[in-house]
Amino acid sequence: MNNTILMVGAGSYLPEKVLTNDDLSAFVDTDDAWIKQRTGIHQRHMVADGELTSDMAVAAANDALSAAGLTSDDIDIIIVATTTPDDTFPSTASTVQHKLGSYQAFAFDIQAVCAGFIYALGVGESLLRSGKGRRALIIGAESFTKILDWSDRTTCVLFGDGAGAVVLEVADTPAQDWGVLSTVLHTDGRYRDILYVDGGPSSSKTVGHVRMRGQDVFKHAVEKLSSSMNEVIADAGHTPTDIDWLIPHQANIRIIDGIQKKLGLPPEKVVKTVAQHANTSAASIPLALSAATRDGRVKSGHLLAFEAIGGGLSWGASLVRYGRP
Ligand code: ACO
């Protein structure tokens, strides 16, 4: 069994429409200063009418494939992490497979809300490690603005839409300390009521809206994410000082800064996109990674640390040596 699963490309897509904090304050009782000070968010992107989660996922996937020097024919597995699928079924991943024309690939969705990308990465890595394919597309895609209650200022200012993707590839020859080095996944359903959607096919036959006890989520986030980070760093035989880039879930600048301080990392080693993208749930990590590969910060050979938490509560972390050796 080959034991190196490389991450060989990243891509992203953001809808054209931008909603600034000032735009929001025209119809919600909020203001730019409050949102910036409490969250670090300046603006968010928003899907156009008729633009679907699968459309954004396909655009991000094509961008990642081109970054990896591959085509849709090269993919054996497609995993879409999303909480805002096109429809209740079939999976958004099936639609993505069809739109990409990757009929040789099997495809399915993963639902772990804001932790979805880490979960999809962990599952994709395991499938490749167990010989179920050579390459996997791991996509996070969200139309989160579709499940917001625009009269609830405690949630509607926090989220945005977008998609990001990475390509995982089984290395031809095992390469020590390259690729996905360690991933941990955690869930604690006792906290399901601090962040949830008040609807669903089985409970109400509706889509529902996001509900959140923000301060409770905040407390869990810093503690659980820094301990997951420490788990993967130790498991991979590294120390925090080895990390080239922390690429965290982009929920709130204060959570990101709190984790950076707990890990003892210099602030300039953290990729932050929360100001421009807001919280795009499962899309936020690959969107941030893609921004940092595109502008040249993240290079092949860099050690990347990912972490995310979301409804469930579900959370996890991953340590990856990016690129091809
Ligand atoms: N604009 C203006 N005022 C607001 C707004 C708003 N958008 N929202 C809340 N307020 C008010 C509240 O009503 C409250 O007023 P009061 O004191 O008169 O009662 C005051 O601001 C303070 O509210 P708090 O909830 O105490 O504000 P806090 O500093 O905790 O910030 C926030 C709220 C931003 C939600 C914060 O708790 C947080 O970021 N939590 C993490 C949750 C998160 O990021 N969730 C995303 C999904 S999960 C994830 O991805 C990690």
Residues whose N, C-alpha, C, O or C-beta is under 5 A from the ligand:
A	BS01	ACO	D29 T30 D31 W34 R38 T39 C114 R153 T154 V157 G214 Q215 V217 F218 A221 A251 N252 I309 G310
